[in-house]
Amino acid sequence: MIEAPKDLSETAESDLWDVVVVGAGPAGANAARSAAEAGAGRVLLLEKAELPRYKTCGGGLIGYSRRALPEGFDVPVRQRIDAITFTHDGAKERTRRDKAGDLLVLVNRAEFDLALAKAAVDAGAVLRTGASVSMVDQPSSTGPVTLNLADGTSVRARAVVGADGSASRIGRYVGVRCEQVDLGLEAEIQVPPAVAGEWAHRVLVDWGPLPGSYGWVFPKGDVLTVGVISARGEGEGTRKYYRDFIKRLGLESFPTVSDSGHLTRCREAGSPLSRGRVLVAGDAAGLLEPWTREGISFALRSGALAGHSAAELARRARVGQDGGSADAGYTAAVEHLLGPEMQAGRSMLALFERHPAFFHRVVTRIPVAWRMFADFCRGRTSPARLIRNPVAQGLLRTLPKPAAEEPAVRQVGADAG
Ligand SMILES: Cc1cc2nc3c(=O)[nH]c(=O)nc-3n(C[C@H](O)[C@H](O)[C@H](O)COP(=O)(O)OP(=O)(O)OC[C@H]3O[C@@H](n4cnc5c(N)ncnc54)[C@H](O)[C@@H]3O)c2cc1C
């Protein structure tokens, strides 16, 4: 474990900050760093936990995540991945390797998030941990935003970035609407060296038994991160899948370091990303790729954009101007960068829900399809580019057409909130 250095926490003389960021995950840490680098004078990063803190997450970094990291950032790598074993509900196992390596880079989220928070502090932000924001108040368009903390104190900001994760208070304040809510269950399992050796540099992806579900084993040395994800409404089925998955991998007898669940939420297209001087980023904004539920690259990218726009909002507030187009600019930038990726992810998920066997077959049997999957992991292509790829379109045309009256597999919006 990396220890939080003492000078990460600091008491401010004044409670008025240019930019206050709520939540020190990848979105918040990157927002605070980007705001500081964009010239916001005083930037405060508030985190309710003490760092390093645990986060339920596979810690898989695709190429887009790696590229969105601060320049010179030293990734605390736990494992580099050059092979993926695929199964379909435990059957039809096949491993694909890639000589170029680094399909995924695996991190321990506690270490990774602490390193990102340090990068924000190095850029000039002040980090305050054990600070849980309980309420937001924004009385006028030019005056400061007040954030009340659970300990009864408050801070004021010329601009706020809410990056407080998928159960976001700031997201509720802004009015973020989500159309897809999934439940992820995950354990960190301590394994002996012989078992760790079997998993070295290789992950497992299991296309699951429930529509849109999948499971994974992400090895991190003597600990394996093992999890499953499925639609939230399938709670009991998801728990059964999780128990069966761990059992059939022969991992149930090893000690479990942690065992937790977490909801992921994907925003509805067009859902708000700001309210006045308050912007939201990452999971707080429902920015997540709907098919794989990959969210770290979305958090890093939206966080950087939000920090930049918050710095501009603060600069305008300093000279008594309203926000101008800074909030609209943020929304437009996120829609431009991430909107098409989410749209493509939704389409991929809809296809995957109906045809998991097809996904398994093409990725394990058709070399060009495996290369596309590998390129997606490595960040050489994205869901939006994949779905437009003529080869991918050709493969998809081989699928049977859905009957016109066939109901949607996933009931959109049913679980949101
Ligand atoms: C089981 C599972 C596995 C996943 N695996 C992967 C993966 O392998 N790769 C990938 O790319 N994505 C993965 N994701 C998604 C990824 O974890 C998230 O998208 C990502 O963490 C979002 O980052 P964030 O900064 O927006 O939010 P978070 O990482 O959730 O950070 C939010 C922070 O805000 C703090 N906070 C919350 N409320 C308050 C408050 N009121 N006041 C102050 N602070 C507050 C929290 O303590 C937390 O530190 C996974 C998700 C799940 C559920």
The ligand as an SDF file (V2000), in Angstrom:
LIG
                    3D

 53 58  0  0  0  0  0  0  0  0999 V2000
  -17.8050   -4.3120  -10.0180 C   0  0  0  0  0  0  0  0  0  0  0  0
  -17.2660   -3.1960  -10.9010 C   0  0  0  0  0  0  0  0  0  0  0  0
  -16.1260   -3.4130  -11.6690 C   0  0  0  0  0  0  0  0  0  0  0  0
  -15.6310   -2.4000  -12.4870 C   0  0  0  0  0  0  0  0  0  0  0  0
  -14.4970   -2.6440  -13.2080 N   0  0  0  0  0  0  0  0  0  0  0  0
  -14.0090   -1.6880  -14.0220 C   0  0  0  0  0  0  0  0  0  0  0  0
  -12.8030   -1.9060  -14.7490 C   0  0  0  0  0  0  0  0  0  0  0  0
  -12.1530   -2.9430  -14.6390 O   0  0  0  0  0  0  0  0  0  0  0  0
  -12.3690   -0.9130  -15.5680 N   0  0  0  0  0  0  0  0  0  0  0  0
  -13.0560    0.2580  -15.7080 C   0  0  0  0  0  0  0  0  0  0  0  0
  -12.6340    1.1050  -16.5020 O   0  0  0  0  0  0  0  0  0  0  0  0
  -14.1700    0.5130  -14.9890 N   0  0  0  0  0  0  0  0  0  0  0  0
  -14.6500   -0.4250  -14.1480 C   0  0  0  0  0  0  0  0  0  0  0  0
  -15.7560   -0.1590  -13.3830 N   0  0  0  0  0  0  0  0  0  0  0  0
  -16.3390    1.1890  -13.4090 C   0  0  0  0  0  0  0  0  0  0  0  0
  -15.4570    2.1410  -12.5790 C   0  0  0  0  0  0  0  0  0  0  0  0
  -15.2120    1.5950  -11.3030 O   0  0  0  0  0  0  0  0  0  0  0  0
  -16.1180    3.5110  -12.4010 C   0  0  0  0  0  0  0  0  0  0  0  0
  -16.6750    3.9250  -13.6180 O   0  0  0  0  0  0  0  0  0  0  0  0
  -15.1220    4.5580  -11.9140 C   0  0  0  0  0  0  0  0  0  0  0  0
  -14.6740    4.2630  -10.6130 O   0  0  0  0  0  0  0  0  0  0  0  0
  -15.7500    5.9600  -11.9140 C   0  0  0  0  0  0  0  0  0  0  0  0
  -14.8680    6.8750  -11.3190 O   0  0  0  0  0  0  0  0  0  0  0  0
  -15.4400    8.1660  -10.5810 P   0  0  0  0  0  0  0  0  0  0  0  0
  -14.2610    8.9670  -10.1990 O   0  0  0  0  0  0  0  0  0  0  0  0
  -16.5020    8.7890  -11.3930 O   0  0  0  0  0  0  0  0  0  0  0  0
  -16.1850    7.5990   -9.2850 O   0  0  0  0  0  0  0  0  0  0  0  0
  -15.5910    6.7890   -8.0540 P   0  0  0  0  0  0  0  0  0  0  0  0
  -14.3950    6.0430   -8.4370 O   0  0  0  0  0  0  0  0  0  0  0  0
  -16.7440    6.0520   -7.4690 O   0  0  0  0  0  0  0  0  0  0  0  0
  -15.1490    7.9260   -7.0350 O   0  0  0  0  0  0  0  0  0  0  0  0
  -16.0970    8.6960   -6.3610 C   0  0  0  0  0  0  0  0  0  0  0  0
  -15.4530    9.2520   -5.0770 C   0  0  0  0  0  0  0  0  0  0  0  0
  -16.3440   10.1660   -4.4600 O   0  0  0  0  0  0  0  0  0  0  0  0
  -16.3260    9.9700   -3.0630 C   0  0  0  0  0  0  0  0  0  0  0  0
  -17.5960   10.4720   -2.5430 N   0  0  0  0  0  0  0  0  0  0  0  0
  -18.8310    9.9230   -2.6650 C   0  0  0  0  0  0  0  0  0  0  0  0
  -19.7580   10.6860   -2.0880 N   0  0  0  0  0  0  0  0  0  0  0  0
  -19.1040   11.7590   -1.5660 C   0  0  0  0  0  0  0  0  0  0  0  0
  -19.5350   12.9000   -0.8490 C   0  0  0  0  0  0  0  0  0  0  0  0
  -20.8290   13.1030   -0.5420 N   0  0  0  0  0  0  0  0  0  0  0  0
  -18.6050   13.8240   -0.4360 N   0  0  0  0  0  0  0  0  0  0  0  0
  -17.2870   13.6250   -0.7540 C   0  0  0  0  0  0  0  0  0  0  0  0
  -16.8320   12.5470   -1.4400 N   0  0  0  0  0  0  0  0  0  0  0  0
  -17.7320   11.6370   -1.8550 C   0  0  0  0  0  0  0  0  0  0  0  0
  -16.1600    8.4640   -2.9190 C   0  0  0  0  0  0  0  0  0  0  0  0
  -15.6530    8.1020   -1.6460 O   0  0  0  0  0  0  0  0  0  0  0  0
  -15.1740    8.1540   -4.0490 C   0  0  0  0  0  0  0  0  0  0  0  0
  -13.8340    8.2380   -3.6190 O   0  0  0  0  0  0  0  0  0  0  0  0
  -16.2780   -1.1460  -12.5470 C   0  0  0  0  0  0  0  0  0  0  0  0
  -17.4140   -0.9180  -11.7640 C   0  0  0  0  0  0  0  0  0  0  0  0
  -17.9000   -1.9320  -10.9430 C   0  0  0  0  0  0  0  0  0  0  0  0
  -19.1100   -1.6560  -10.0840 C   0  0  0  0  0  0  0  0  0  0  0  0
  1  2  1  0
  2  3  1  0
  2 52  2  0
  3  4  2  0
  4  5  1  0
  4 50  1  0
  5  6  2  0
  6  7  1  0
  6 13  1  0
  7  8  2  0
  7  9  1  0
  9 10  1  0
 10 11  2  0
 10 12  1  0
 12 13  2  0
 13 14  1  0
 14 15  1  0
 14 50  1  0
 15 16  1  0
 16 17  1  0
 16 18  1  0
 18 19  1  0
 18 20  1  0
 20 21  1  0
 20 22  1  0
 22 23  1  0
 23 24  1  0
 24 25  2  0
 24 26  1  0
 24 27  1  0
 27 28  1  0
 28 29  2  0
 28 30  1  0
 28 31  1  0
 31 32  1  0
 32 33  1  0
 33 34  1  0
 33 48  1  0
 34 35  1  0
 35 36  1  0
 35 46  1  0
 36 37  1  0
 36 45  1  0
 37 38  2  0
 38 39  1  0
 39 40  1  0
 39 45  2  0
 40 41  1  0
 40 42  2  0
 42 43  1  0
 43 44  2  0
 44 45  1  0
 46 47  1  0
 46 48  1  0
 48 49  1  0
 50 51  2  0
 51 52  1  0
 52 53  1  0
M  END
$$$$
